[in-house]
Structures are given as structure tokens and as C-alpha cells.
Amino acid sequence: MTTVPHRPLQGPPRRLRDVSLAQAPSQLLGRLRGFTRSGRSAWLACVPVALVILGLFNLSAHAAELPELTPAFLINNFFLLICAALVIFMNAGFAMVEAGLCRQKNAVNILAKNLIVFALAVTAYWFIGYKIMYNADWVIPGWFKFGGVFFDPTVTADMVKEAKLVPSVDFLFQVAFVGTAATIVSGLVAERIKFGEFVIFSLVLCGIIYPISGSWVWNVGEGWLNKLGFVDFAGSTVVHSFGAWSGLVGAMVLGPRIGKFVDGRPQAIPGHNLAIATLGCLILWLGWYGFNPGSVLSMNETVPYVAVTTTLGAAGGAIAATIISQLQGGKPDLTMTINGILAGLVSVTAGCDGFSMPAAWVIGFIGGGLVVCSVALIDSLKIDDPVGAWSVHGTCGIWGTLAVGLFNMDKGLFTGHGFGQLGIQILGVVAFGLFAAISSWIVWSVIGAIFGGIRVTEKEEIEGLDIGEHGMEAYPDFSIAQN
């Protein structure tokens, strides 16, 4: 893990993280006096908020007969709670990007899918998925685990003493990632899938398939890829390419939208609201500061470093996609700039703690170029990906994972550490791709066989899924006026 050089703290020999709860306010006020002397009295406004938080947590501690809660314990858990909220807010970004890049007649359907998918993710992961991923017994050591339902939210004395995350906060953070993987699927199957069948697939994905493969990497010391040394810091493969593989199989089973390919040639189907799509992109960029820095899992000196490498990756991706779209079409394509930003973010996610800052920008820049090329490749294969979800999350998820083996400062080929890490990264990419594709194909096929297919009728698709699946329209006043 990359760390950032920092100056040792000056002042009293006792650190804030080591003092008791009763001593924390005086220590904190002592530290703040330096700010007030230099005219920064606004910092004092933070004191009442901090004391309220300390008091609330202290009440909980006494209720559970825990030792006095330390500042380090409180800060780490509060930090991850904020990061979890940021990642959950990314659902708004995904909904806006997908709805904006698709047609008006399907807007309600897309918004409904993006809302329900997170509710499904929370329910399935709470009921069984979190247990499979972390706390159950191994059925096949390192590969598959099962046993029981729900997770144990108990806070222990050791968690407090060692400033660890409480199970409930950890669950919230992890379930936000599960929802992201399921939302990626939504983009790939947009504008032609039945709502109910998508709901069933999402439940299976979040409750069983994702937790199994996630345990390979993020169940530290036990998952087989984790033991081999596979690195995916925040989920370029575990979350992004996994969701993209699952959605790609669904898109292939569904087939292209009516009118997407004419005489074998891809036809542009413009989105109805690029302003909404742009806003969604910016929300996702903001949410990524919960996604990547939050994956440090504690508030320390690595957090701001990860935030900067994340930002540099997004910037590089935006620039590359814009330039290449300009060269290809003669004018810059806004949709490619949007996808370029997201491509850069996905590309640095796997190794944002271990990339140098220049490397992070270069990796994002390459990701931005790859996303433009990938969109063209997917079209040439006659696979209909309405929002470019495979190109952003699949292609760039794979690239970002491999980039660890090339650019990681402690393990990368380009930093003088040989091919070993790159080989492990390739193995992880292949394993996740095969598992996600095969398991998803089985689930899509079973759902289709039971319910008579997963695609809406031709009439419903032409009329729009808003009417066919939901009996309402996103813009009824506008439609009436047009008619």
C-alpha cells in the first residue's frame, strides 16, 4: 500500500488517538488554539458537532457495556459511514447517465430499475450475500463458502480498542459496492428487458454470484486470489468488470434493440437528455471519493493520496476521450467525454493506492482512449450496449487491473519488479471473466426458460417500456403538447 510522507506531529507527547473520551475535548481544544491565533476561529464551530458525535457514540457504548470509545475508533467508523453514503449516492449518477443516454420513452423504466436495484442489493446482501462473502464457512476452501443468513452486528471490546470498523458500518460500505455491480448490468440491458426478470436476476447476482467471487479477493488471507497476491484495491475487477461481464451476457441473450443495426451497420440512437447525463457523470465523479478513498478502510495519510490519484485518472480519461472523438468525427463528442471521465475513474480504481501521480494520469488517459475504441468494437460485434457500460466498466476494468502489474510502485513491471504481479493480475481477470460470464448465462437462461424469455414484445419496445412495463410516462405534459 502506498503511503504519503508526512511530518511527525508536534506538541504534547500523547496523541489524540490514545487519549480517553473524557480527555479528548481538552486535547482537541488545545490543538485548535493554534488555529484561533492565526485568525481561523471558524474551526471552533466544529467543536459542538464533535462533542455531540462523541456523546451519542458514548451512550451506545455504555448500553452495550463496551470500553470508553476512543477518537480513533469514532473517526474511522464515521469516515467510512460518510464514504458509504457517497457510494450509495452514486446510484443517482448511474440513473441520470443511463436515462439521459437512452430515449425518452424508456426513462421511467430506467429510473425504476436503478431505484429498485439498490433496494434489492441491500436485501439480498443483508439476507445472505454478506455472510457468503465474509463470515460463512468454506465449502470449497478459498473458492466457495456458505452457511446461515444475516450478519452479526455485535460490537466487541476489541473493535473499540483496536479502532476497527463495526460490522454495521462495514456492511453499509460493502453493500454500496454490490449495488454498483448490479447497476452496471442495468445499462447493458436497457430499453428492451422485462422489469420483473431483471429484478430476479439482480437478486441472484447480489445474493449469491457477486459474494462468491468477491470472497476470492476481499476475504483477506482466505480467498484464493488474495493468497496469490492479486491486487484490486477498490474493485476495477471485483465490482466493475464483474458487473460488465454479467450485463454483456444479458445483452447478448436479449439481442440488439429494434433499429440498432440496419443491413449489418450500427445506427446511432441518440439519448434524450444530455444535460441529465452530464450531471449524472459529475455525481459519479463525486461519489468516487467514497469509492476509492473509502477503500482504505480507515482515516489515515493514504486517504488524500488516493483521492488525488483518483482525480488525475478521471482528468486523463476525459482529455483522451475528447481528443480521440474529435479526431474521429471532426468535433468533440460530449457522450465520449462523459464515458472518458468514467473510464479514467474505473481504470485507476484497482491500484489508486499504489500508482504514482503521473502514472495515475497516464492510466486514466489510456482508459479514455480505450473506451472510444471499445465502443466501436462492440458495435462491430453487433452487440447493443446503449450507454457504453461494457466499454467503461468492462474494458477499462480489465485495463485498470492489468495496470497494477505494470505501474504499481512496489510490484509493477515498469517500476522494475518483473512480470510476476502482471501474471497474477491476468489470472484474476480471466477467472472473474469466466465465472461472471458462465454463471450469468446460466441464470439468464433459467429465468428466460421459466418466464418465457427476458425481452419485452416488439410492440412494447416500439411503444416504449414506460407504457408497456409501468403504464406511465416520464414527460406526460410534453407528450400531450407534441401530440
N, C-alpha and C positions, 0 to 999 in steps of 0.2 A: 504494500500500500504506500502510495506517495505521501510524504509529509512536507509541510512548508516550513522553512526555517523561521523561528520566531525568537524574540528576545525574552530572556527569563524575567519573571515578574519581580518587581522591586517592592520593598515595604516590609510589613510585618512578616515574621518567619512562618506564620501559619497561613496556609492557603484557604481561600473561601470554600473550596470543596470539602475541606477537612473539618470545618467548624460545625458546631451543633446548630440546631434550628434556633435556639434561644440567642445564640451569639451572632447569627447571620445578619440581622438588621444593623447592629452596630458596626460590624465589619463592612457591610455594604455602604453605610453612610460615610464611614471613614474613607473608603475609596472614592466616593462621589464628591468629597470636599475639594479634591483637586480640580474637578470639572467646574464647580461653582466659582472657584477663584479665578478661572480663566473665562468667566462670563457664560458658562454653559449651564445655567440654572435650570433649564428646561428638563435636564435629566432627572431632577428631583421629582418630576411628575410620575416617573416610573416606580418610585418607592411604594406608594399606596397599592398600586397594582400588584407589585411583587409580594407585598405583605398579605394581600388577600389570597393570592395563589398559595403562599406558604401556609396560611391558616386553613384553607379548605383541604389541602392535602394532609395537614396535620390532624384534622378531625377524622379523616378516613383512616389514618394510621392508627390512632387510638382506638377507633372502632374495631379494627382488625388485630389489635394488640401487636402492632409492629413497633420496632425501634423508631426513635425520632428520625424523621426524614431529613436527609442531607440535601444541600443545594445542588450537588452534582446529580443526585437521583432525580430531583424535581426538574432540573434543566433538561436532562437527557430525555425524559418522558414527555415534557411539554414541547420540546423541539420536534420530536417525532410525531406528536399529535398534530402540530401545525403542518408538517410535511405531508401527513396523511390527508389532511383537508385539502392541500394544494393538489395532490394527485387525484382526489375524488372530484375536485372542480374541473379537472381535465375532461371529464365527461361532457361538460358544456362545450368545450372546444371541439371535441370529436363530433358532437351533434351538429354544431354550426358548420364545420368544414364539410361533413357529409351532406347535410341538407343543402348547403349553398352550392355545392358542385353537382348536385343532381337536379332533376326537373321539379317544377312547382307542383305537379300533380301527385308527387310522391313524398312531399315534405312532411305531412302528418305521420306517415308510416315510418319514415326515417327517425323523426323525433321520438316517436313512441318506442321504437326499438332501442334507441340509445338511453331512454329513461328506464325501461324495464330491464335492460341487460344488467345494469348495475344492481338493481334490486334482486335479480336472480343470482348474480355473483355473490352478493352478501349472504343470501340464504343458503345456497349450495355450499359455499366455502365454510360458513359457520357450522352447518349441519354435519359435514363430513370432510370437506376438502382440506381444511387446515390440519385436521388430525392426520390425514393421509400424508401430508407434506412434511409434518414435523414430529408429531407425538405418538403415532401409532407404532406397532411392532412390525418389523420387517418380515414379509412373507418370503421374498427373494432378497437376501441381503444386498443392500446397495442399489437395488433396482425397483422393488415394489414393496409397499407396506400397507397394512390395513389393520383395523381393529377399533371398534367403538365409534361413537358420534360425539360431536361438540368438543370444545376445548376447555381446559381448566383455567378459569380466570384468577385463581388464587394468587395473591401477592405474598411472597415469603420474606422473611427477615434477611436472607442472603441477597435477595434482589435489591433491597434498600441499602445494605452495607456496601455492596459492590457497584452501586449506581447502575443497575441493569434495567432493561425495559420490562415493564409489567406485561403480562400476556395480552391484556385487552388492547393496549396501545400497539403492540406488535401485530395483533390480528387486524386492526384497522388499517395499518400500513400495508400489510400483505394483501388484504382483500382489495385494496385500491389497485394494486397491480393486476390482480385477477380480472377485475372489471375492464382494465385496459386491453388485455389479450382478447376478451370476448368482443369488445367494441371494434377491434380491428377486423374481425370476421364480418361484422355488420356492413362495413364499407365495401368489401369484396362482393357481397351477395345482394347489394342494394338494387332496388327498383324491379325485382321480379320474384322474390321469395315469399312464401306464405308466412304470416306472422306467427301462428301457433307452432309451426315446425321449427322456426328459428328459436322460439322460446325453449322448446325441448332440447335442441342441440346445445344451447347456451348453458342449460342446467347440467348436462352431462360434461361439457367442457370444463366448467368451473368447479364442479364437484368431484370429478374423477381424473380426467385426462391431464389437465394442467397440473394438478398437485403431484401426480406421479412423476412427470418429467421434471417439475420444479425441484423435487426432493433430490434428484441426481446431483444438483449443483448447490443449492442453498441449504440443504441439510448438512451443515458443516461437520466434516470428519466422518460422515456416514454414507453420503451419496457417492456412487462410483466415479462420476466425473469430478466431483470435488476431491476425492482421494488422488486422482490422477494429476490434479493441479490445474484443471480447466478454470479459466478466469472469465467471469461475466459479472462485473461489479454491480450493475443496476438493471440488466435484463435485455440487452440487444438480441440475444437468442432466447433466453428463458421466457421473456414476455413477447417481444416484438416479432421475431421471425416465427416463433411458435404460433402466435395468432394469425400471422400471414399465411403460413402453410395450411392451417385449418380452413381459413377463408378461401384460399386458392382452390383447394379441393372442392369446396362448396360451389365456387364459381364455375368450375369445370363440369360438375354434376348438373348444375342448373342450365348451362349453356348461355350464350350471349343474349342481350336484350334485343327485342324486335327493332330492326333498323340499324343496329350497330355495325354489321358487316353487309355490304352490298356488292355482289359479284366478287366476294372474297376480299374486298378492300375495306379497311376500317373507316367509319364515318364519325365525325365529331358530334357528340351530343352535349351541347353546352349546358352548364349549370345555370340555375335561375337567379342566383343572388351571390355575386362575388364579394359584396361588402360583408355579408354574414360569414362567408368562408374566410375572409381575411381576418375578421375579428376572432373567429374560432382558432385560427393559426396563432394569433398573439396570445390567446388564453392558454393554448397548449404550451407555448414557449414559457409563459409564466409558471404553469404547472410543473414544468420540467425541473424547476428549482426545488420542488418537493421530491420529484422522482430520483434525481441523481444525488444531490447533497444529502437527502434523507437516507440514502442507502449507506451512508457512513454509519448510521445507527447510533450516533452519539454526537453531542455538540462539542467538537474539538477543532484544532487548527486545520484539519483537512477539509472541512466544510466549505470555507470560502474558496479554496483552491479548486475544488470540484465545480463550484458554481461558475468560476471563470472559464475553465476548460469547456464546460457545457455551453457557455455563451459564445466562445470562439468557434466551436463546432457549428452552431446554428448560423453564425455570420458567414463562415466559409461556404456552407451549403447554399445559402441564399445567393451569394455572389456567383458561384459556379453555375447554378441552375438558370439564373437570369442571363448570364453571358451566353451559355450554350443555346438557350431558347432564342436569343437574339440572332445568333449565327445561323440557326436552323430556319427560322421563319422570317427573318428580316426585322422583327420587332420583339421586344421583350414580352413574354407570356406571364401574366400575373399568376395563373394557376401553377406554373412551374416554379415561380418564386416561392409560393406557399409550400409546395411539396419540397422545394430545395431546403427551406428552413427546417422542416420536419425531418428530412433526410439527414441533415447535418446533426440534428439532435440525436436521432437514433444511432448514427454512426459512432458518436463519442460515448454513448451510454455504457458500453461494455467495459471500457478502460479509462473512464474520465478521471479516476484517482491516480492512474499510473502513466498517463500521457504527459509529456512536456507541453507547455502552452503553444509553441509553434507547431508541434505535431498535432495537437487537437484541431487547430485551424486547418491544417493540410488534410487531415482525415475527414473533417466536415466538408471541405472543398471537393474532395474526391467523391464523397457521398452525394453531394449536389449534382455532380456530373453524371454519376451512375443512375440517379433517379430519372433523369431525362432519357437516357439510353434505354433504361429498363422499361419505361412506358411504351416506347416504340417496339421493343422486343416482345412484350406481352401482347400488343396489338397484332404483331406479325404471326404470333402463335394462335390467333383467333380466340384468345381468352378475354372476356369482357370484365374489366376492372374499373367500375365507374369513377372512382375517386383516386386511383393510383395507389391503393393501400398496399398491394404487393410490392410495388417499386419502392415505397417509402419504408415499410416495416420489414418486408422480406429481403429484398436485395440489400438494403442498407443495414439491416440487422445482421445479415451474414457478413457483409463487409466490415462492420464495426467489430464483430467478434474476431475475425481474422486479423484485423488491425492491431489487436492486443499482441499477437505473436510477432508483429513486425515493429511496432513503435513503443511497446512498454519499456520504460526506462530500466527496469531491473531484469526483464526476461525477453525482450524483443530482438529479432534478427538484426534490424537496422541499428540497434544500440549495442551490438557486439556480443550477443548472448546465444547465437546459434539458432538452429532450426527446431529445437526441442519443443518450445512453447507453441510455435506455429503448428506443429504436428498435432499437439493436444487440442488446439483450437479447431483444427479441421475435423478431428474425430468428433468433437462436441457438436459442431454444426451439422455433420452428416447424421449423427444419432438423433438429434432433435428433429431434423427434417423428415427422416424415415418414420419416426414414432408419430409425429403430428400428422403427417400425410396419411399413413395407414390407418391409424385409429380414427381419424376424422372421416375417412372414406367409409369405414365400417359403420360409424354412427349415422352419417348422412344416408347411407344405403338402407339401413334398418328403418330409419324414420320414414324415408320415401316409400318403402315397401308396406309399412303399416298404414300410412295415411294417403296412399295413392299419389305419391310424388310430393316434391317440396316446392314446386313452382306454381304460381298463380295461373289462371287461364289466360288465353290470348286476349279475350275481351277485357278482363280485369286489368291486364298490363297496359292495353291501349287507353282505356278509360282513366287509369291511374289507381295506384294502390290506396290512395286516401279514401276514395269512394268504395272500391271493392273490398278492402280489408277493414276499414274503420267507419265508413258511412259519413264522412265529413271532409271538409277541405281546409287547407291552411289559410287560404285567402278568399273566403266566400264573397266578400264585397267586391273585390277586384274581378272575380269571375263573372258576377252578375253584370257589372258595368261593361265588361268586354262583350258579353252576350247581347 
